[in-house]
Amino acid sequence: MGKITIAIDGYSSTGKSTIAKQLAKLLGYVYVDTGAMYRAVTLYAMQKGYIGDEVEKVDELIADLSNINLQFEYNEDLGFSEMYLNGVNVEKEIRALPVSKLVSKVATLEEVRKKLVAMQQEMGKEKGLVMDGRDIGTVVFPDAEFKVFMTASPEKRAFRRYKELLDKGEKVSYDEVLKNVRYRDYIDSNRKFSPLKRAESAIEFDNSDMGLKEQLERIYNFALRKIEETKG
């Protein structure tokens, strides 16, 4: 069976990573979570004091980008790859709300996006890849054979994220999470460089009222059709 590149974009908390991860497993493809890459850079910036609720030392962060090493390492027990920042596993830290609050600010920086896009394109040279993020189908892999743009209402996405954080032991309120979801939507969609938008050839996939099983079945069948089309 021929291999293709699959780009999954969409708004925050639409379950892109979960679907992409499971789809890659079904197809025997490599999975890359680009959101984890931006979150790791954000965590680094926070640790160095370059960014915070009232701190934005953008020039210092940009000057320090060469010292940021990102690597995915597969965890056999978990069944997926975890993010390592300069040799340290930061998978838990990058998923916490403090990073979520600031990641969109870091992701607006052209220099950061250029660095990470170059890394992502290098990862996808051999195809057989499922990558999710905000600009995969428009910037990273504009020629991807299969593109999906995932969306859902802000309220549904906030509830999912709120429940996920509670399950991890985080102390958050639903209103706080909803505010963050709406803020990230605005920043992601209105940034000057590489804004979040649906690629013309992408399938718009609203999962507001869908369970995970139904989502995966539908997208998996779409993917199989695209793979068949490329063979012909």
Secondary structure, DSSP 8 states (H G I E B T S, - for coil): ----EEEEEESTTSSHHHHHHHHHHHHT-EEEEHHHHHHHHHHHHHHHTSEETTEE-HHHHHHTGGG--EEEEEETTTTEEEEEETTEE-HHHHTSHHHHHHHHHHHT-HHHHHHHHHHHHHHTTT--EEEEESSIIIII-TT-SEEEEEE--HHHHHHHHHHHHHHTT----HHHHHHHHHHHHHHHHH-SSS-----TT-EEEE-TT--HHHHHHHHHHHHHHHHHHHH-
